[in-house]
Amino acid sequence: MSYNILHPEWCSTSSYVSVQGRFQLVRDIIFDYQPDVVGLQEVESSWHSRINSYICNNSDYKFACKYNNKRTVNMTTFIYNSKKLKLVQEYVVDIESNSDIRVLSVAVFERISDGYNFVVTNTHPAPPKTQAEKYKQHMEKLYGMFKAEMKNYNMPFIMTGDFNTTEQTSYYTDFMKNVGVKDAK
């Protein structure tokens, strides 16, 4: 699952509900669908605290890539079901220096039932409509990172993230085609 849970200070719509009002909804969706792995975006510190308290402490879910390279909370993180998956490796690569959110998070998991290994990534590049040049730079860097990661691991590769564009745009379709992956939809 991929889920942008919304940073409380970045939403400009009047209908936005703060973390306080949203954490039950996020928890209920995750508990209802029970995904093995969730790539979460816009997870600032109050979200980390709530996810830990209301999801991880009351279930088998654990964080992966919880911290970024500055050792602050990673806003592009994962939670995973520790009864189904073993976390083998985790790391975060900056796609923009000094950014808490513009990263590529990488986690390698082993399915406990049969030892099957796979890689999951999570990212959140800048929005192309408001930061076109930065978006282009992020996508070029991500392209190189994904190609390197796919070569590095001889196993299935799942990409999650908020790519800040729709699946119909050339930004998205060209990127997916060039990386050599297919949209799960």
FENTA-V22903 format. One record per residue. N is the residue number from 1. RES is the residue in one small letter. PHI is phi in whole degrees, 0 to 359 (* if undefined). NEAR is the number of other C-alpha atoms within 10 Angstrom. Layout:
N/RES/PHI/NEAR, N/RES/PHI/NEAR
//
This chain:
1/m/*/15, 2/s/239/16, 3/y/211/18, 4/n/274/16, 5/i/268/17, 6/l/75/19, 7/h/292/17, 8/p/296/18, 9/e/267/9, 10/w/260/9, 11/c/272/12, 12/s/258/8, 13/t/279/7, 14/s/288/6, 15/s/275/7, 16/y/295/13, 17/v/251/13, 18/s/296/13, 19/v/307/19, 20/q/307/11, 21/g/273/10, 22/r/258/16, 23/f/295/19, 24/q/295/15, 25/l/297/12, 26/v/300/18, 27/r/301/15, 28/d/297/13, 29/i/295/13, 30/i/295/19, 31/f/292/13, 32/d/289/9, 33/y/278/9, 34/q/50/14, 35/p/292/15, 36/d/290/16, 37/v/223/24, 38/v/234/23, 39/g/275/23, 40/l/253/24, 41/q/240/24, 42/e/63/21, 43/v/262/25, 44/e/280/22, 45/s/300/14, 46/s/293/15, 47/w/293/21, 48/h/304/16, 49/s/298/13, 50/r/292/17, 51/i/298/22, 52/n/298/17, 53/s/290/11, 54/y/258/14, 55/i/244/21, 56/c/295/19, 57/n/285/12, 58/n/240/10, 59/s/198/13, 60/d/267/13, 61/y/283/26, 62/k/227/19, 63/f/279/19, 64/a/230/22, 65/c/54/22, 66/k/292/21, 67/y/243/18, 68/n/272/22, 69/n/289/17, 70/k/269/11, 71/r/65/9, 72/t/255/12, 73/v/300/20, 74/n/278/28, 75/m/278/28, 76/t/231/30, 77/t/245/31, 78/f/228/28, 79/i/234/24, 80/y/217/22, 81/n/277/19, 82/s/286/19, 83/k/280/14, 84/k/257/16, 85/l/231/20, 86/k/253/16, 87/l/282/18, 88/v/267/12, 89/q/205/13, 90/e/210/16, 91/y/197/16, 92/v/234/21, 93/v/243/16, 94/d/288/20, 95/i/258/21, 96/e/217/17, 97/s/294/10, 98/n/60/11, 99/s/241/14, 100/d/276/21, 101/i/239/24, 102/r/271/20, 103/v/224/26, 104/l/244/27, 105/s/265/30, 106/v/231/23, 107/a/226/21, 108/v/254/21, 109/f/241/22, 110/e/239/17, 111/r/287/16, 112/i/297/14, 113/s/295/9, 114/d/217/8, 115/g/77/11, 116/y/292/12, 117/n/254/19, 118/f/204/17, 119/v/250/21, 120/v/234/19, 121/t/242/23, 122/n/215/25, 123/t/211/26, 124/h/203/25, 125/p/290/24, 126/a/299/22, 127/p/287/17, 128/p/291/17, 129/k/291/10, 130/t/252/9, 131/q/222/11, 132/a/303/12, 133/e/293/13, 134/k/295/15, 135/y/300/20, 136/k/301/16, 137/q/298/15, 138/h/298/21, 139/m/293/21, 140/e/296/13, 141/k/293/15, 142/l/297/21, 143/y/304/16, 144/g/298/12, 145/m/296/16, 146/f/297/17, 147/k/299/13, 148/a/294/11, 149/e/295/15, 150/m/295/17, 151/k/289/10, 152/n/296/9, 153/y/247/13, 154/n/263/11, 155/m/202/13, 156/p/303/12, 157/f/230/16, 158/i/243/17, 159/m/254/20, 160/t/239/22, 161/g/152/22, 162/d/256/20, 163/f/275/18, 164/n/55/15, 165/t/201/15, 166/t/274/11, 167/e/292/13, 168/q/271/9, 169/t/282/10, 170/s/293/11, 171/y/308/17, 172/y/283/17, 173/t/296/16, 174/d/295/12, 175/f/298/16, 176/m/298/16, 177/k/296/11, 178/n/293/11, 179/v/287/16, 180/g/93/11, 181/v/238/13, 182/k/243/11, 183/d/291/11, 184/a/295/6, 185/k/291/4
//
